[in-house]
Amino acid sequence: MPTIGLIGSGHIGSQIARLAVANGYDVVLSNSRGPETLSGLVAELGPRARAATPAEAAKAADVAVVTIPLRNYLKVPVEPLAGKVVIDTNNYYPERDGHIGALDDELTTTAELLQAHLPKSKVVKAFNHIYAASLTQDGQPAGTRNRRALAIAGDDRSAKMTVTRLLDQFGFDTVDAGALQEGWRFQRDTPGYGPRRTADELRKDLAAAERYAHH
Ligand SMILES: NC(=O)c1ccc[n+]([C@@H]2O[C@H](COP(=O)([O-])OP(=O)(O)OC[C@H]3O[C@@H](n4cnc5c(N)ncnc54)[C@H](OP(=O)(O)O)[C@@H]3O)[C@@H](O)[C@H]2O)c1
């Protein structure tokens, strides 16, 4: 099984790690304070999990997940993620992250910023519009009627297939919102941001979304 490397192991990172371990993946966790601060989570997750620095987690990853406060995205290690699928869960909250002009003006999107920082990686936006707790509550087996769906966006087809398979294993259908620049359709303050949605409902939400700069 591939290794999932987590850059960030907070609310979302720890939940993705739980789902990954439950589905047979190895996980390497990391945070800003150092691996020793993750010993409790590693103990909970068991032998498939270990903690390391962000650079080591990135290096060990077959698939990486960047799940940190957006303001820190320029600290994500670049070289060890080259050529890899990188899932971006991040959202922009100016009160937490400080103002980023290009996002305030919606000249770009959060995941496009990460992609620009990681030019050789294949960034896929995912997991940003579901509450952390719901990740381990809402998953259901493939084929379940009215299964919850999650949206993805990305520029690399095969990377999106990898993430779609992962979501399916974790218990969710996938709705492909298109290229990375379409990621705003499920950013904060859009209809699909937060609530439980089936694939059909989520497609309608994506179509109805408006950019906040236009409000
Ligand atoms: N919470 C949710 O329900 C939710 C849902 C969807 C998306 N999101 C988004 O996903 C991202 C993560 O959210 P969260 O709620 O999981 O945040 P969180 O609980 O605050 O966790 C953030 C994690 O990132 C780590 N971190 C911070 N700077 C880092 C760096 N430079 N390198 C490596 N790790 C770093 C933190 O480590 P330390 O603790 O050591 O600083 C912590 O483990 C945010 O952008 C958020 O908007 C959150």
The ligand as an SDF file (V2000), in Angstrom:
LIG
                    3D

 48 52  0  0  0  0  0  0  0  0999 V2000
  -11.1470   22.0380   10.6500 N   0  0  0  0  0  0  0  0  0  0  0  0
  -11.9410   21.7470    9.6300 C   0  0  0  0  0  0  0  0  0  0  0  0
  -13.0610   21.2290    9.8230 O   0  0  0  0  0  0  0  0  0  0  0  0
  -11.4640   22.0000    8.2220 C   0  0  0  0  0  0  0  0  0  0  0  0
  -12.2280   21.4560    7.1880 C   0  0  0  0  0  0  0  0  0  0  0  0
  -11.7740   21.5640    5.8800 C   0  0  0  0  0  0  0  0  0  0  0  0
  -10.6070   22.2600    5.6030 C   0  0  0  0  0  0  0  0  0  0  0  0
   -9.9010   22.8410    6.6090 N   0  0  0  0  0  0  0  0  0  0  0  0
   -8.6670   23.5720    6.2320 C   0  0  0  0  0  0  0  0  0  0  0  0
   -7.5920   22.6510    6.2930 O   0  0  0  0  0  0  0  0  0  0  0  0
   -6.4370   23.3000    6.8270 C   0  0  0  0  0  0  0  0  0  0  0  0
   -6.0780   22.6410    8.1530 C   0  0  0  0  0  0  0  0  0  0  0  0
   -7.1520   22.8460    9.0430 O   0  0  0  0  0  0  0  0  0  0  0  0
   -7.1820   22.1990   10.4940 P   0  0  0  0  0  0  0  0  0  0  0  0
   -8.4990   22.5370   11.0750 O   0  0  0  0  0  0  0  0  0  0  0  0
   -6.7290   20.7850   10.4340 O   0  0  0  0  0  0  0  0  0  0  0  0
   -6.0640   23.0900   11.2340 O   0  0  0  0  0  0  0  0  0  0  0  0
   -5.3930   22.8330   12.6420 P   0  0  0  0  0  0  0  0  0  0  0  0
   -6.2140   21.8960   13.4640 O   0  0  0  0  0  0  0  0  0  0  0  0
   -5.0320   24.1680   13.1840 O   0  0  0  0  0  0  0  0  0  0  0  0
   -4.0430   22.0630   12.2610 O   0  0  0  0  0  0  0  0  0  0  0  0
   -3.0460   22.6660   11.4910 C   0  0  0  0  0  0  0  0  0  0  0  0
   -1.8650   21.7300   11.4390 C   0  0  0  0  0  0  0  0  0  0  0  0
   -0.8910   22.3100   10.5650 O   0  0  0  0  0  0  0  0  0  0  0  0
    0.3550   22.2430   11.2270 C   0  0  0  0  0  0  0  0  0  0  0  0
    1.2440   23.2420   10.6640 N   0  0  0  0  0  0  0  0  0  0  0  0
    1.1860   24.5870   10.7680 C   0  0  0  0  0  0  0  0  0  0  0  0
    2.1800   25.1540   10.0870 N   0  0  0  0  0  0  0  0  0  0  0  0
    2.9050   24.1300    9.5530 C   0  0  0  0  0  0  0  0  0  0  0  0
    4.0550   24.0710    8.7520 C   0  0  0  0  0  0  0  0  0  0  0  0
    4.6710   25.1870    8.3400 N   0  0  0  0  0  0  0  0  0  0  0  0
    4.5360   22.8530    8.3940 N   0  0  0  0  0  0  0  0  0  0  0  0
    3.9190   21.7200    8.8080 C   0  0  0  0  0  0  0  0  0  0  0  0
    2.8030   21.7240    9.5450 N   0  0  0  0  0  0  0  0  0  0  0  0
    2.3050   22.9220    9.9150 C   0  0  0  0  0  0  0  0  0  0  0  0
    0.0310   22.4420   12.6910 C   0  0  0  0  0  0  0  0  0  0  0  0
    1.1170   22.0510   13.4730 O   0  0  0  0  0  0  0  0  0  0  0  0
    1.3760   22.7270   14.9220 P   0  0  0  0  0  0  0  0  0  0  0  0
    0.1590   22.4390   15.7250 O   0  0  0  0  0  0  0  0  0  0  0  0
    2.6060   22.0230   15.3920 O   0  0  0  0  0  0  0  0  0  0  0  0
    1.5940   24.1890   14.6430 O   0  0  0  0  0  0  0  0  0  0  0  0
   -1.1840   21.5270   12.7950 C   0  0  0  0  0  0  0  0  0  0  0  0
   -0.7830   20.1760   12.9050 O   0  0  0  0  0  0  0  0  0  0  0  0
   -6.8120   24.7800    6.9750 C   0  0  0  0  0  0  0  0  0  0  0  0
   -6.4070   25.4680    5.8190 O   0  0  0  0  0  0  0  0  0  0  0  0
   -8.3210   24.7350    7.1090 C   0  0  0  0  0  0  0  0  0  0  0  0
   -8.9320   25.9370    6.6760 O   0  0  0  0  0  0  0  0  0  0  0  0
  -10.3020   22.7030    7.9160 C   0  0  0  0  0  0  0  0  0  0  0  0
  1  2  1  0
  2  3  2  0
  2  4  1  0
  4  5  1  0
  4 48  2  0
  5  6  2  0
  6  7  1  0
  7  8  2  0
  8  9  1  0
  8 48  1  0
  9 10  1  0
  9 46  1  0
 10 11  1  0
 11 12  1  0
 11 44  1  0
 12 13  1  0
 13 14  1  0
 14 15  2  0
 14 16  1  0
 14 17  1  0
 17 18  1  0
 18 19  2  0
 18 20  1  0
 18 21  1  0
 21 22  1  0
 22 23  1  0
 23 24  1  0
 23 42  1  0
 24 25  1  0
 25 26  1  0
 25 36  1  0
 26 27  1  0
 26 35  1  0
 27 28  2  0
 28 29  1  0
 29 30  1  0
 29 35  2  0
 30 31  1  0
 30 32  2  0
 32 33  1  0
 33 34  2  0
 34 35  1  0
 36 37  1  0
 36 42  1  0
 37 38  1  0
 38 39  2  0
 38 40  1  0
 38 41  1  0
 42 43  1  0
 44 45  1  0
 44 46  1  0
 46 47  1  0
M  CHG  2   8   1  16  -1
M  END
$$$$
